[in-house]
């Protein structure tokens, strides 16, 4: 979506720097989340685990996902600050249009009986 905002050269550089700074943290968080999600999937089919143990695994996975969301949010806020007011407004309009299109596609697929 950033490509549609007519960024200046300095904005492109600033955003690249932001993304470069956040990339290693995001990768590490993603790996940790994937491991916890695997543990949860495995735990669901492990008859030896108690409900309390399964809840603990779920809470760990949820906490890991929250860390990824917070990291993504931090990068978004830094990028948002680099944009002009007009670019921020356009980005929000584009996001809403994209969301509406995704919801329409989902509704279509459900009505069509797609799995």
Residue, then its C-alpha position, 0 to 999 in steps of 0.5 A: x500500500x505504501x507504493x500508492x502514497x507517492x512517497x518522497x525519496x526521504x520518506x522511502x529511506x526513512x520507511x526502509x530504515x524503520x522496516x530494517x530495524x523491525x525485521x529481525x525482531x519480527x522474525x524472532x517473534x514469528x519463530x517463537x510464535x510458530x513454535x508455540x502454535x505447533x505446541x498448541x496443535x500437538x497438545x490438542x491431540x495429546x491425551x496425556x495433557x490435562x486441561x490446565x496444561x493445555x490452557x497454559x500452552x494456549x496462554x503462552x501462544x496468545x502472549x507470543x501473538x500479542x508480542x507480534x501484534x505490538x511489534x507490528x503496531x510499533x512499526x506502523x506507528x513509526x511509519x505513520x509518523x513519517x507520512x504527511x496528513x494527506x498520505x495518512x488519510x489516503x492510506x486509511x481510505x485504501x485500507x478501508x477499501x481493501x477491508x471492504x473488498x476482502x469482506x465482500x470476497x469472503x461473503x461471496x465464497x461463503x455464499x458460493x459454498x467454497x470451503 
